[in-house]
Amino acid sequence: YLPSSHFDDILDEVSSIKKQASNCKISIIFKGNETAEINPIHQKYVNFITIDPSVLKIKDKSFCGLFSLTDIVIPISVQSIGNSAFKGCASLSHISIPSSVTIIGNSCFQECKSLREINIPSSVESIVNSAFKRCSLLSHISIPSSVKSLGDSCFQECNSLIEINIPPSVESIGNSVFKECASLVHISIPSSAK
């Protein structure tokens, strides 16, 4: 178990060990109120993340660039996911967002190129700027009726997205939301949206 704020020194040593043993895997368990950002020099060595039920907040850029991360479970204690929290997690193929989450930050899942589907809980009111931008394998997304706005570029370059239904609750649609969605053949936009 590593404290959420003081593990860079430990990772320095573990990373040097991993350089000598290529099949070594690093797992980090976050405990406390919030996660911490993993130093970019250690990102390529981290394979597994466990978030303890004591964690309330996933901070900005916490897991940004962890390209070996394939799966993560977010406990129901988490209330917010920060900006760019999972940005560039290119191997992340599955993530479950619990109903406790009310805020998903800008660019949160941007460039998660292995992510195929995602269900947004009904506790979320806004899909913010660039939230799923360049998620090239994302083919299914469920937008709940709680969502009131779609931010700029939130689905831009989601090349595998074929259809999407925007619920009547959505009042605002930003710029370039579906720009360069090459496979998109059907979209349902409510008359209430601007």
PyMOL commands that set and color helices and strands:
alter all, ss='L'
color gray80, all
select helices_A, chain A and resi 8-20+40-45
alter helices_A, ss='H'
color red, helices_A
select strands_A, chain A and resi 2-3+26-31+46-51+57-58+71-73+80-81+94-96+103-104+117-119+126-127+140-142+149-150+163-165+172-173+186-188
alter strands_A, ss='S'
color yellow, strands_A
deselect
rebuild
show_as cartoon
